[in-house]
């Protein structure tokens, strides 16, 4: 379970990466 957890975080999908980027930009603003 732990291995899969860090694996998902380490290799995020392009859509997920863009989504996180958008959320970070919103928090910074």
C-alpha positions as CSV (number, residue, x, y, z in Angstrom):
1,X,0.0,0.0,0.0
2,X,2.7,2.5,0.9
3,X,4.8,1.7,-2.2
4,X,1.7,2.4,-4.4
5,X,1.1,5.6,-2.6
6,X,4.5,7.1,-3.1
7,X,4.6,5.7,-6.6
8,X,1.4,7.6,-7.5
9,X,2.8,10.8,-6.0
10,X,6.2,10.3,-7.7
11,X,4.7,9.7,-11.2
12,X,1.6,11.9,-11.5
13,X,-0.4,12.1,-14.7
14,X,-0.1,15.1,-16.9
15,X,-3.6,16.1,-16.2
16,X,-3.0,15.8,-12.5
17,X,0.2,17.8,-12.7
18,X,-1.6,20.6,-14.6
19,X,-4.4,20.5,-12.1
20,X,-2.0,20.9,-9.2
21,X,-0.2,23.7,-11.0
22,X,-3.5,25.5,-11.4
23,X,-4.4,25.1,-7.7
24,X,-0.9,26.3,-6.6
25,X,-1.2,29.4,-8.8
26,X,-4.6,30.1,-7.2
27,X,-3.1,29.8,-3.7
28,X,-0.2,32.1,-4.6
29,X,-2.5,34.7,-6.1
